Amino acid sequence: MTRVAAIDCGTNSIRLLVADVDPSAGTLVDLDRRMEVVRLGQGVDRTGRIAPEALARTLDATRRYAQVCAGLGVEAVRFVATSASRDAENRDEFVAGVREALGVEPEVIGGVEEAALSFRGATGVLGARHDAPYLVVDLGGGSTEVVLGDGAPEAAYSMDVGCVRITERHLRSDPPAADEVGAAVRDVRAALDVAAAEVPFGRTATLVGLAGSVTTVTAHALGLPAYDPAAIDGSVLPVDAVVAACDDLLARDRASRAALGFMHPGRVDVIGAGALVWREVVQRVRAEVAAAGGELTEVVTSEHDILDGIAWSVAERLASRRG
């Protein structure tokens, strides 16, 4: 058993998982799993740079995570940064700040590796409960990864659409105006056209959604009074129920979204865009499966995602070094 820490720094949030992992037995036991909304990607789509205040928020959270890791006696840490830091001209400043705060070199990974880590994290706990191939969709703040496979990824693609990026590009009114929604839909559908040329959506047997936008939509569809990871993780919902929950969140104003008991305060202003992206993905996959002669009637939500994939990768690296 190896105690490791995984940190996922995305466009909207930074998350930590400390876990005891045994690669030979295939077990991963959570010790601490937490998330802070730091909005590292604030304005990156427009300016191409990480804003000073966004960098400060992110490094403050990183220092807190370093204290947690030290307190729990972590053997190794892997810090993975994704969309916002991939796109930023000043990402070297971000890398240097993380190195000083945490004592490890952050890895700014590409979309394909991000997709593979998400796939590993999500499918590692699915077992025999669902049929393969799985299409795993990791809907983040700046990008959305889609990856299809059985035991391992067979095809993957990273789209430059996410809840923060689509909000900043299109959804400025409260609630969003029809023309803004229309422009956002066109943007997402264009990205899906490209993704569908790389990843055969029609082969999907089980559609699995990951990350905060998807889990928040799921909480809404389930009618939860408060955010409950145990109720959300592994839940299976009819496609129509997911689409209806997305439509409802997109149509609400900010105050109405903020009043929902399961809504994280840092997600209130971007969940409309997240719901829009998830709705478009679900509807596109259902259509592609139907065109291939199949039927997609349900959607699975997982609380196990890229964090779990990162944790597995750290433990496997250590096991390999030990021989």
Rosetta silent file (secondary structure, phi, psi, omega in degrees, C-alpha in Angstrom):
SEQUENCE: MTRVAAIDCGTNSIRLLVADVDPSAGTLVDLDRRMEVVRLGQGVDRTGRIAPEALARTLDATRRYAQVCAGLGVEAVRFVATSASRDAENRDEFVAGVREALGVEPEVIGGVEEAALSFRGATGVLGARHDAPYLVVDLGGGSTEVVLGDGAPEAAYSMDVGCVRITERHLRSDPPAADEVGAAVRDVRAALDVAAAEVPFGRTATLVGLAGSVTTVTAHALGLPAYDPAAIDGSVLPVDAVVAACDDLLARDRASRAALGFMHPGRVDVIGAGALVWREVVQRVRAEVAAAGGELTEVVTSEHDILDGIAWSVAERLASRRG
SCORE:     score description
SCORE:     0.000 S_00000001
   1 L     0.000  128.983 -178.317    0.000    0.000    0.000 S_00000001
   2 E  -120.019  132.604  178.760    1.415    3.368   -1.044 S_00000001
   3 E   -93.356  117.454 -175.407    0.168    6.752    0.204 S_00000001
   4 E  -129.263  163.898  174.641    0.077    9.220   -2.668 S_00000001
   5 E  -126.425  137.251  175.786   -1.405   12.617   -3.490 S_00000001
   6 E  -120.155  131.425  176.334   -2.964   13.678   -6.774 S_00000001
   7 E  -123.763  127.330  178.782   -3.650   17.325   -7.599 S_00000001
   8 E  -114.487  113.101 -179.400   -5.725   18.327  -10.607 S_00000001
   9 E  -108.713  105.728 -177.725   -5.517   22.018  -11.453 S_00000001
  10 L  -105.560 -162.435 -177.900   -8.078   22.936  -14.073 S_00000001
  11 L   -74.078  -34.885 -175.969   -9.618   26.091  -15.466 S_00000001
  12 L  -105.132  -39.408 -172.222  -12.221   26.472  -12.721 S_00000001
  13 E  -134.406  162.113  170.918  -11.069   24.430   -9.730 S_00000001
  14 E  -122.989  131.543 -172.149   -8.075   22.839   -8.062 S_00000001
  15 E  -129.108  149.019 -179.513   -8.666   19.456   -6.434 S_00000001
  16 E  -126.640  137.657  169.599   -6.704   17.170   -4.146 S_00000001
  17 E  -129.792  122.122  168.214   -6.911   13.441   -3.507 S_00000001
  18 E  -107.451  126.855 -174.327   -4.775   11.721   -0.885 S_00000001
  19 E  -145.615  153.643  169.257   -5.191    7.961   -1.114 S_00000001
  20 E   -95.653  120.549 -173.708   -3.662    4.646   -0.141 S_00000001
  21 E  -121.536  135.709  174.253   -3.144    2.720   -3.381 S_00000001
  22 E  -123.605   95.866 -177.173   -2.153   -0.893   -3.942 S_00000001
  23 L   -59.941  -34.806 -177.248   -1.530   -1.395   -7.683 S_00000001
  24 L   -69.545  -33.813  179.148   -1.043   -5.155   -7.330 S_00000001
  25 L   -91.986  -12.225 -179.782   -4.408   -5.603   -5.593 S_00000001
  26 L    71.476   35.252 -179.244   -6.134   -2.923   -7.661 S_00000001
  27 E  -118.058  143.409  175.956   -7.379   -0.985   -4.637 S_00000001
  28 E  -136.384  119.743 -177.440   -7.562    2.758   -3.990 S_00000001
  29 E  -115.738  119.387  179.142   -8.788    4.047   -0.611 S_00000001
  30 E   -66.720  136.873  169.725   -9.555    7.750   -0.172 S_00000001
  31 E  -111.003  -36.533  179.765   -8.066    9.518    2.838 S_00000001
  32 E  -155.287  126.946  177.471   -8.820   13.107    1.820 S_00000001
  33 E  -135.336  120.683 -176.284  -10.626   14.452   -1.239 S_00000001
  34 E  -146.363  163.798 -176.280  -11.262   18.188   -1.519 S_00000001
  35 E  -145.608  141.375  171.094  -11.872   20.963   -4.033 S_00000001
  36 E  -129.875  137.013  174.729  -11.514   24.748   -4.180 S_00000001
  37 E   -85.994  113.528 -177.771  -12.819   26.989   -6.947 S_00000001
  38 L  -115.492  -13.088  177.930   -9.891   29.260   -7.863 S_00000001
  39 L    51.226   53.346  178.044  -10.856   30.143  -11.465 S_00000001
  40 L   -57.452  -33.013 -176.086   -7.290   29.898  -12.798 S_00000001
  41 L   -82.959   10.586  179.944   -8.701   30.297  -16.312 S_00000001
  42 L   -51.879  112.519  175.182  -10.256   33.703  -15.588 S_00000001
  43 L    76.236   -1.334 -176.071   -9.949   35.622  -18.864 S_00000001
  44 H   -62.722  -37.990 -179.721   -7.414   33.229  -20.443 S_00000001
  45 H   -60.845  -31.941 -177.513   -9.639   32.583  -23.475 S_00000001
  46 H   -89.016  -42.650 -172.051   -9.690   36.348  -24.149 S_00000001
  47 H   -99.287  -23.081 -175.683   -6.197   37.481  -23.081 S_00000001
  48 L    79.053    7.878 -177.032   -4.071   34.370  -23.498 S_00000001
  49 L  -134.584  149.619  172.527   -2.595   34.973  -20.023 S_00000001
  50 L   -76.693  128.016 -179.649   -3.266   33.858  -16.451 S_00000001
  51 L   -69.946  144.748 -179.301   -4.478   36.876  -14.463 S_00000001
  52 H   -55.366  -41.725 -178.505   -2.331   37.824  -11.427 S_00000001
  53 H   -69.290  -32.793  177.458   -5.260   37.469   -9.013 S_00000001
  54 H   -68.738  -40.421  177.631   -6.153   34.049  -10.458 S_00000001
  55 H   -63.424  -42.165 -179.848   -2.550   32.887  -10.055 S_00000001
  56 H   -62.024  -43.843  178.704   -2.508   34.144   -6.453 S_00000001
  57 H   -60.404  -42.911 -176.945   -5.704   32.245   -5.606 S_00000001
  58 H   -67.468  -42.039 -179.791   -4.338   29.064   -7.134 S_00000001
  59 H   -70.782  -32.801  174.240   -0.978   29.228   -5.362 S_00000001
  60 H   -60.531  -45.922  178.825   -2.682   29.934   -2.023 S_00000001
  61 H   -64.174  -38.573  179.434   -4.740   26.751   -2.463 S_00000001
  62 H   -61.791  -40.485  178.015   -1.599   24.840   -3.506 S_00000001
  63 H   -64.809  -38.032  176.597    0.137   25.839   -0.277 S_00000001
  64 H   -65.183  -40.019  178.423   -2.837   24.602    1.741 S_00000001
  65 H   -64.806  -36.020  178.268   -2.738   21.314   -0.152 S_00000001
  66 H   -61.914  -37.888  178.005    0.994   21.001    0.589 S_00000001
  67 H   -66.030  -39.996  178.111    0.201   21.230    4.311 S_00000001
  68 H   -62.389  -45.382 -178.929   -2.432   18.481    3.990 S_00000001
  69 H   -61.946  -42.581  179.337    0.032   16.213    2.175 S_00000001
  70 H   -64.696  -41.812 -178.555    2.715   16.778    4.817 S_00000001
  71 H   -65.349  -29.351 -177.768    0.261   16.111    7.635 S_00000001
  72 L   -96.881    1.443  175.570   -0.860   12.804    6.133 S_00000001
  73 L    68.802   42.963 -179.238    2.649   11.546    5.376 S_00000001
  74 L   -67.310  136.977  179.521    2.320   11.346    1.602 S_00000001
  75 L   -82.704  -34.039 -177.826    5.141    9.474   -0.160 S_00000001
  76 E  -153.621  146.772 -179.018    4.757   11.104   -3.562 S_00000001
  77 E  -125.471  138.211  170.059    2.747   13.908   -5.158 S_00000001
  78 E  -123.628  123.003  179.584    1.777   14.455   -8.775 S_00000001
  79 E  -107.248  116.318 -178.448    0.443   17.893   -9.755 S_00000001
  80 E  -113.611  129.048  177.625   -1.306   17.925  -13.127 S_00000001
  81 E  -114.689  143.084 -171.878   -2.415   21.141  -14.827 S_00000001
  82 L  -120.693 -127.533 -160.973   -4.781   21.152  -17.759 S_00000001
  83 H   -53.769  -53.728 -173.683   -6.594   23.525  -20.120 S_00000001
  84 H   -60.094  -43.740 -178.505   -5.998   27.030  -18.715 S_00000001
  85 H   -75.124  -23.890  172.792   -2.280   26.507  -18.159 S_00000001
  86 H   -64.215  -38.734 -171.294   -1.914   24.834  -21.564 S_00000001
  87 H   -87.182  -13.412 -169.571   -3.298   27.955  -23.224 S_00000001
  88 L   -85.984  135.962  177.037   -1.508   30.651  -21.179 S_00000001
  89 L   -65.919  -33.175 -176.365    1.495   32.602  -22.468 S_00000001
  90 L   -99.664   34.165 -177.172    2.765   33.082  -18.903 S_00000001
  91 H   -67.476  -21.150  177.472    2.470   29.476  -17.809 S_00000001
  92 H   -62.798  -34.825  176.940    6.169   29.481  -16.779 S_00000001
  93 H   -64.722  -40.421  176.800    5.220   31.858  -13.947 S_00000001
  94 H   -63.634  -46.125 -178.722    2.540   29.391  -12.873 S_00000001
  95 H   -60.847  -44.817 -179.358    4.963   26.441  -13.025 S_00000001
  96 H   -64.159  -39.657  179.848    7.568   28.263  -10.927 S_00000001
  97 H   -64.474  -42.378  178.954    4.965   29.243   -8.327 S_00000001
  98 H   -66.687  -41.396 -179.920    3.700   25.681   -7.936 S_00000001
  99 H   -58.681  -42.257 -179.978    7.250   24.332   -7.708 S_00000001
 100 H   -69.968  -39.774 -175.661    7.999   26.734   -4.844 S_00000001
 101 H   -74.134  -34.064 -169.943    4.700   26.102   -3.027 S_00000001
 102 H  -113.254  -22.999 -179.165    4.617   22.315   -3.311 S_00000001
 103 L    82.712   10.545  174.979    8.171   21.193   -3.918 S_00000001
 104 L  -131.034  158.428  179.236    7.316   19.209   -7.057 S_00000001
 105 L   -82.328  119.860  176.374    7.351   20.067  -10.735 S_00000001
 106 L   -69.333  146.425  179.313    3.819   20.589  -12.067 S_00000001
 107 E  -108.480  114.919  175.565    3.035   18.743  -15.285 S_00000001
 108 E   -88.874  102.342 -170.422    1.123   20.718  -17.896 S_00000001
 109 L   -96.857  157.996  176.811   -0.398   17.820  -19.817 S_00000001
 110 L   -81.613  169.712 -176.093   -2.054   17.658  -23.212 S_00000001
 111 H   -63.292  -35.080 -178.378   -5.675   16.836  -23.873 S_00000001
 112 H   -68.505  -42.062  177.646   -5.039   13.237  -24.923 S_00000001
 113 H   -67.726  -37.889  176.236   -3.171   12.411  -21.700 S_00000001
 114 H   -58.100  -44.097  179.395   -5.867   14.218  -19.716 S_00000001
 115 H   -63.038  -41.633 -178.606   -8.473   12.037  -21.410 S_00000001
 116 H   -65.171  -40.194  178.057   -6.505    8.863  -20.679 S_00000001
 117 H   -66.338  -40.381  177.218   -6.158    9.719  -16.983 S_00000001
 118 H   -63.132  -41.931  179.507   -9.867   10.503  -16.743 S_00000001
 119 H   -61.257  -45.429 -179.807  -10.701    7.215  -18.459 S_00000001
 120 H   -61.758  -45.310 -178.299   -8.508    5.261  -16.035 S_00000001
 121 H   -64.129  -41.414 -176.361  -10.034    6.957  -13.022 S_00000001
 122 H   -75.393  -45.525 -172.865  -13.630    6.501  -14.138 S_00000001
 123 H   -80.322  -17.115 -179.703  -13.537    2.990  -15.542 S_00000001
 124 L   -62.224  -20.710 -178.506  -11.426    1.554  -12.728 S_00000001
 125 L  -112.380    0.680 -177.977  -14.542    1.379  -10.524 S_00000001
 126 L   -74.326  -33.292  178.545  -17.187    0.472  -13.111 S_00000001
 127 L    58.237 -140.720 -177.419  -16.406   -3.248  -12.977 S_00000001
 128 L   -97.174   11.617 -176.116  -18.963   -5.510  -14.639 S_00000001
 129 L   -72.760  -22.919 -176.519  -21.931   -3.260  -13.805 S_00000001
 130 L  -135.072  150.863 -177.632  -21.966   -1.617  -17.227 S_00000001
 131 L   -79.471  145.682  171.554  -21.279   -2.748  -20.763 S_00000001
 132 L   -96.475  161.289    2.244  -18.252   -1.647  -22.766 S_00000001
 133 L   -71.069  148.690  175.899  -17.189    0.203  -24.820 S_00000001
 134 E   -97.741  138.843  167.039  -17.371    3.178  -22.465 S_00000001
 135 E  -107.736  109.248 -179.305  -17.431    6.754  -23.688 S_00000001
 136 E   -96.752  128.170 -178.345  -15.986    8.808  -20.833 S_00000001
 137 E  -121.040  116.193  179.110  -16.641   12.565  -20.977 S_00000001
 138 E  -106.083  102.473 -172.891  -14.681   14.850  -18.639 S_00000001
 139 E   -95.841  103.308 -175.948  -16.372   18.258  -18.810 S_00000001
 140 L  -101.525 -162.969 -179.161  -14.030   20.869  -17.390 S_00000001
 141 L   -81.364  -39.269 -177.916  -13.795   24.617  -17.263 S_00000001
 142 L  -110.509  -21.608 -178.066  -11.731   25.191  -20.383 S_00000001
 143 L  -145.333  162.717  176.081  -11.896   21.891  -22.236 S_00000001
 144 E  -130.525  122.788  179.869  -13.936   18.721  -22.508 S_00000001
 145 E   -98.747  136.296  174.532  -12.252   15.374  -23.091 S_00000001
 146 E  -122.798  130.028 -177.802  -14.026   12.478  -24.782 S_00000001
 147 E  -142.477  131.025 -178.444  -12.426    9.037  -24.743 S_00000001
 148 E  -112.153  137.567  176.327  -13.768    5.698  -25.936 S_00000001
 149 E   178.654 -179.500  176.746  -12.467    2.325  -24.912 S_00000001
 150 L  -112.049  -93.276  176.679  -12.871   -0.928  -23.021 S_00000001
 151 L   -78.446  -21.729 -178.688   -9.942   -1.806  -20.772 S_00000001
 152 L  -147.563  159.928  178.879   -7.896    1.054  -22.188 S_00000001
 153 E   -61.904  135.613  175.849   -8.525    4.144  -24.330 S_00000001
 154 E  -107.983  -31.097  178.542   -8.938    3.383  -28.021 S_00000001
 155 E  -152.116  139.823 -177.778   -9.751    6.897  -29.277 S_00000001
 156 E  -147.628  153.693  177.321   -9.659   10.281  -27.556 S_00000001
 157 E  -154.405  143.469  177.918  -10.106   13.949  -28.335 S_00000001
 158 E  -112.409  120.822  179.451   -9.958   17.176  -26.330 S_00000001
 159 E   -98.264  139.456  177.388  -12.418   19.933  -27.285 S_00000001
 160 L   -83.008   54.585  172.284  -11.777   23.578  -26.390 S_00000001
 161 L  -133.684  137.518  179.708  -15.222   23.957  -24.844 S_00000001
 162 L  -164.506  175.905 -171.208  -15.955   24.009  -21.124 S_00000001
 163 H   -66.379  -37.056  178.820  -18.121   25.776  -18.576 S_00000001
 164 H   -75.564  -46.431 -176.729  -15.800   28.761  -18.028 S_00000001
 165 H   -61.990  -43.868 -178.867  -14.761   29.175  -21.654 S_00000001
 166 H   -70.373  -36.118  175.643  -18.354   29.022  -22.993 S_00000001
 167 H   -61.079  -49.247 -177.092  -19.599   31.384  -20.266 S_00000001
 168 H   -67.484  -32.855 -179.772  -16.929   33.965  -21.081 S_00000001
 169 H   -75.192  -38.553 -164.711  -17.440   33.634  -24.821 S_00000001
 170 L  -131.033  -41.065 -165.875  -21.221   33.694  -24.984 S_00000001
 171 L   -95.810   86.043 -173.651  -23.427   33.683  -21.865 S_00000001
 172 L  -103.339  -23.113 -178.761  -23.344   37.246  -20.546 S_00000001
 173 L   -86.589  165.030 -178.924  -27.012   37.948  -19.698 S_00000001
 174 L  -132.244  104.202   -4.013  -28.832   36.739  -16.587 S_00000001
 175 L   -72.717  169.226 -177.585  -30.502   34.445  -17.508 S_00000001
 176 L   -57.810  137.806  177.845  -28.777   33.886  -20.862 S_00000001
 177 L   -75.392  158.402 -176.206  -30.523   35.468  -23.852 S_00000001
 178 H   -59.332  -39.954 -178.497  -31.718   33.285  -26.734 S_00000001
 179 H   -69.586  -32.202  176.558  -29.115   34.634  -29.151 S_00000001
 180 H   -67.552  -44.174  177.648  -26.333   33.943  -26.620 S_00000001
 181 H   -61.948  -42.372  179.626  -27.535   30.382  -26.113 S_00000001
 182 H   -60.641  -42.379  179.042  -27.762   29.926  -29.874 S_00000001
 183 H   -65.975  -39.718  178.589  -24.170   31.089  -30.367 S_00000001
 184 H   -64.611  -42.410  179.183  -22.959   28.786  -27.574 S_00000001
 185 H   -60.883  -44.040  179.647  -24.810   25.818  -29.075 S_00000001
 186 H   -62.273  -39.927  178.829  -23.231   26.454  -32.481 S_00000001
 187 H   -61.882  -48.624 -177.950  -19.790   26.628  -30.881 S_00000001
 188 H   -66.859  -41.859 -179.304  -20.241   23.343  -28.999 S_00000001
 189 H   -65.626  -35.434  176.804  -21.761   21.532  -31.969 S_00000001
 190 H   -63.828  -41.107  177.579  -18.871   22.592  -34.198 S_00000001
 191 H   -65.337  -38.700  178.589  -16.446   21.145  -31.639 S_00000001
 192 H   -67.123  -32.927  176.106  -18.473   17.936  -31.462 S_00000001
 193 H   -59.292  -43.801  179.593  -18.348   17.605  -35.244 S_00000001
 194 H   -68.472  -43.640 -179.744  -14.551   17.544  -35.052 S_00000001
 195 H   -61.367  -40.332 -177.659  -14.542   15.206  -32.049 S_00000001
 196 H   -65.761  -23.527  176.753  -16.927   12.771  -33.762 S_00000001
 197 H   -75.622  -20.596 -179.300  -14.476   12.467  -36.655 S_00000001
 198 H  -100.358  -32.735 -175.644  -11.809   11.286  -34.194 S_00000001
 199 L  -121.772  120.109 -176.992  -13.881    9.280  -31.701 S_00000001
 200 L   -74.873   84.910 -177.986  -16.599    6.883  -32.971 S_00000001
 201 H   -54.743  -32.050 -175.637  -19.462    7.961  -30.703 S_00000001
 202 H   -63.948  -17.002  179.753  -21.772    5.434  -32.350 S_00000001
 203 H   -84.771   -4.301 -174.425  -19.923    2.523  -30.711 S_00000001
 204 L   -62.269  127.023  171.065  -20.794    3.735  -27.204 S_00000001
 205 L   -99.132  -37.541  179.287  -22.436    1.136  -24.971 S_00000001
 206 E  -133.172  123.709  176.840  -22.157    3.172  -21.747 S_00000001
 207 E   -96.011  123.101 -176.429  -21.878    6.968  -21.562 S_00000001
 208 E  -120.415  123.279  179.151  -20.056    8.110  -18.404 S_00000001
 209 E  -105.493  140.199 -177.567  -19.928   11.764  -17.341 S_00000001
 210 E  -128.030  163.154  169.738  -17.314   13.244  -14.993 S_00000001
 211 L    84.787  171.943 -165.205  -16.445   16.494  -13.211 S_00000001
 212 H   -60.069  -39.955  178.458  -18.334   19.272  -11.475 S_00000001
 213 H   -62.382  -43.909 -177.933  -20.733   20.387  -14.185 S_00000001
 214 H   -68.180  -44.138 -179.117  -21.897   16.817  -14.771 S_00000001
 215 H   -67.802  -31.229  177.587  -22.198   15.941  -11.083 S_00000001
 216 H   -70.214  -42.758  174.525  -24.119   19.169  -10.438 S_00000001
 217 H   -58.638  -42.141  179.970  -26.557   18.399  -13.262 S_00000001
 218 H   -63.374  -42.786  177.120  -26.941   14.917  -11.785 S_00000001
 219 H   -58.582  -39.244  178.739  -27.668   16.322   -8.333 S_00000001
 220 H   -67.511  -45.285  179.859  -30.391   18.469   -9.923 S_00000001
 221 H   -63.089  -33.622  179.052  -31.872   15.556  -11.860 S_00000001
 222 H   -79.838  -11.849 -178.963  -31.922   13.473   -8.671 S_00000001
 223 L    70.267   34.601 -176.969  -33.635   16.287   -6.759 S_00000001
 224 L   -73.278  137.290  177.490  -31.002   16.287   -4.002 S_00000001
 225 L   -75.853  -21.908  178.124  -31.480   18.853   -1.226 S_00000001
 226 L  -148.935  160.663 -178.949  -27.691   19.044   -0.739 S_00000001
 227 L   -67.846  124.985 -175.254  -24.635   17.823   -2.607 S_00000001
 228 L  -133.890   95.174 -177.474  -24.196   14.130   -1.779 S_00000001
 229 H   -55.847  -36.027 -178.428  -21.261   12.372   -3.512 S_00000001
 230 H   -64.987  -35.698  178.733  -22.462    8.942   -2.368 S_00000001
 231 H   -75.920  -31.918 -176.102  -25.844    9.461   -4.067 S_00000001
 232 H   -79.261  -42.375 -174.016  -24.282   10.938   -7.207 S_00000001
 233 L   -64.136  123.375  178.678  -21.448    8.452   -7.738 S_00000001
 234 L    80.473    2.572 -179.320  -22.517    5.613  -10.008 S_00000001
 235 L   -66.084  146.228 -179.646  -26.030    6.970  -10.472 S_00000001
 236 E  -120.755  121.317 -176.314  -27.809    5.964  -13.660 S_00000001
 237 E  -123.150  146.648  172.670  -30.307    8.409  -15.157 S_00000001
 238 E   -61.724  145.007  179.527  -32.520    8.311  -18.249 S_00000001
 239 H   -54.213  -44.157 -177.463  -31.175   10.476  -21.068 S_00000001
 240 H   -63.349  -33.172  178.219  -34.355   12.555  -21.093 S_00000001
 241 H   -69.017  -37.304  177.497  -34.006   13.292  -17.361 S_00000001
 242 H   -65.708  -46.560 -179.890  -30.440   14.523  -17.889 S_00000001
 243 H   -61.190  -42.352  179.781  -31.475   16.750  -20.793 S_00000001
 244 H   -63.239  -41.183  178.272  -34.387   18.185  -18.776 S_00000001
 245 H   -64.718  -39.981  176.908  -32.096   18.994  -15.831 S_00000001
 246 H   -62.035  -47.422 -179.517  -29.644   20.704  -18.201 S_00000001
 247 H   -58.653  -41.751 -177.458  -32.417   22.774  -19.795 S_00000001
 248 H   -66.586  -44.823  179.219  -33.696   23.865  -16.394 S_00000001
 249 H   -64.412  -39.642  179.817  -30.297   24.979  -15.092 S_00000001
 250 H   -64.411  -35.648 -175.677  -29.532   26.857  -18.301 S_00000001
 251 H   -80.427  -16.778 -176.321  -32.835   28.762  -18.158 S_00000001
 252 L   -75.822  156.063  171.498  -32.490   29.880  -14.511 S_00000001
 253 L   -87.404  173.011 -173.490  -31.093   33.216  -13.374 S_00000001
 254 H   -59.887  -43.870 -177.765  -28.111   33.473  -11.047 S_00000001
 255 H   -62.737  -39.172  179.635  -30.162   33.922   -7.861 S_00000001
 256 H   -66.737  -40.153  177.657  -32.278   30.866   -8.620 S_00000001
 257 H   -66.397  -42.074 -177.689  -29.201   28.710   -9.253 S_00000001
 258 H   -64.100  -26.465 -178.303  -27.501   29.972   -6.092 S_00000001
 259 L   -78.071  -10.840 -179.918  -30.544   28.995   -4.021 S_00000001
 260 L   -72.218  129.738 -171.966  -30.219   25.316   -4.959 S_00000001
 261 L   -63.182  -25.402 -177.519  -28.943   23.396   -1.942 S_00000001
 262 L   -91.102   -4.382 -171.320  -26.465   21.265   -3.904 S_00000001
 263 L   -81.724  121.600  173.588  -24.885   24.189   -5.810 S_00000001
 264 L   -70.415  134.736 -177.385  -21.264   25.043   -4.969 S_00000001
 265 H   -55.513  -33.401 -179.103  -20.917   28.849   -4.762 S_00000001
 266 H   -77.066   -4.045 -178.971  -18.008   28.808   -7.190 S_00000001
 267 H  -108.577   -6.147 -173.758  -20.082   27.036   -9.814 S_00000001
 268 L   -56.956  -44.124 -172.792  -23.157   29.293   -9.790 S_00000001
 269 L   -84.919   -6.198 -179.056  -22.045   31.567  -12.630 S_00000001
 270 L  -120.469   -4.190 -175.602  -20.760   28.825  -14.953 S_00000001
 271 H   -69.349  -27.892  176.459  -23.196   25.936  -14.467 S_00000001
 272 H   -59.070  -46.233  178.221  -25.509   27.217  -17.207 S_00000001
 273 H   -67.513  -39.723  177.237  -22.742   26.790  -19.752 S_00000001
 274 H   -60.492  -42.122  178.356  -21.718   23.462  -18.228 S_00000001
 275 H   -64.599  -39.338  178.925  -25.289   22.218  -18.515 S_00000001
 276 H   -62.539  -46.738  179.546  -25.457   23.397  -22.119 S_00000001
 277 H   -61.272  -45.554 -178.350  -22.262   21.543  -23.055 S_00000001
 278 H   -64.016  -41.451  177.235  -23.400   18.352  -21.294 S_00000001
 279 H   -58.471  -45.682 -178.268  -26.820   18.490  -22.971 S_00000001
 280 H   -65.837  -38.003  178.124  -25.229   18.822  -26.404 S_00000001
 281 H   -64.891  -49.184 -177.575  -22.821   15.953  -25.740 S_00000001
 282 H   -60.634  -45.235 -179.088  -25.551   13.618  -24.468 S_00000001
 283 H   -66.984  -37.463  179.780  -27.880   14.383  -27.362 S_00000001
 284 H   -67.640  -42.741  179.963  -25.106   13.994  -29.946 S_00000001
 285 H   -65.689  -42.355  177.826  -23.975   10.637  -28.557 S_00000001
 286 H   -58.750  -42.775 -179.753  -27.571    9.363  -28.429 S_00000001
 287 H   -65.880  -40.478 -179.145  -28.050   10.376  -32.076 S_00000001
 288 H   -68.178  -38.511  177.305  -24.783    8.738  -33.184 S_00000001
 289 H   -64.860  -42.327  178.467  -25.620    5.493  -31.369 S_00000001
 290 H   -62.783  -41.391  179.660  -29.071    5.464  -32.997 S_00000001
 291 H   -64.242  -26.525  178.543  -27.539    6.075  -36.425 S_00000001
 292 L   -87.410    3.105  176.737  -25.295    3.060  -35.842 S_00000001
 293 L    94.442    8.574 -179.927  -28.345    0.900  -35.112 S_00000001
 294 L  -109.548 -165.274  179.686  -28.185    0.951  -31.313 S_00000001
 295 L  -147.306  128.422  174.861  -29.976    2.743  -28.503 S_00000001
 296 L  -112.302  113.253 -175.394  -28.629    4.897  -25.695 S_00000001
 297 L  -113.063  -15.640 -173.598  -31.241    5.317  -22.977 S_00000001
 298 E  -135.030  159.162  177.161  -29.165    6.023  -19.841 S_00000001
 299 E  -130.017  135.056  178.342  -26.235    8.084  -18.610 S_00000001
 300 E  -102.181  138.004  174.895  -23.850    7.113  -15.785 S_00000001
 301 E  -111.780  136.383  179.051  -22.249    9.732  -13.519 S_00000001
 302 L  -124.910  136.562  171.379  -18.977    9.041  -11.730 S_00000001
 303 L   -86.560   -5.507  177.328  -17.285   10.902   -8.892 S_00000001
 304 L   -95.910  124.965 -169.423  -14.136    8.979   -9.843 S_00000001
 305 L  -148.445 -143.148 -176.181  -12.238   10.883  -12.488 S_00000001
 306 H   -61.025  -31.814  177.816   -8.846   12.287  -13.423 S_00000001
 307 H   -58.246  -45.775  178.791   -7.843   12.574   -9.746 S_00000001
 308 H   -64.164  -41.046  178.137   -8.143    8.809   -9.361 S_00000001
 309 H   -61.370  -40.642  177.597   -6.259    8.301  -12.618 S_00000001
 310 H   -64.297  -44.078  179.973   -3.432   10.549  -11.389 S_00000001
 311 H   -60.237  -45.130  176.482   -3.276    8.686   -8.068 S_00000001
 312 H   -57.983  -43.144 -176.610   -3.022    5.336   -9.864 S_00000001
 313 H   -64.652  -37.475  178.624   -0.227    6.710  -12.069 S_00000001
 314 H   -65.109  -47.926 -178.737    1.788    7.914   -9.050 S_00000001
 315 H   -62.462  -38.809 -179.584    1.495    4.565   -7.258 S_00000001
 316 H   -69.214  -35.325  175.771    2.449    2.644  -10.401 S_00000001
 317 H   -62.529  -45.272 -179.485    5.511    4.852  -10.937 S_00000001
 318 H   -64.224  -42.733 -179.966    6.663    4.176   -7.370 S_00000001
 319 H   -62.314  -37.449 -179.618    6.047    0.431   -7.726 S_00000001
 320 H   -67.230  -40.620  179.548    8.070    0.388  -10.948 S_00000001
 321 H   -65.358  -33.813 -178.489   10.997    2.192   -9.323 S_00000001
 322 H   -77.811   -9.802  174.950   10.985   -0.261   -6.440 S_00000001
 323 L    84.994    0.000    0.000   11.286   -3.114   -8.910 S_00000001
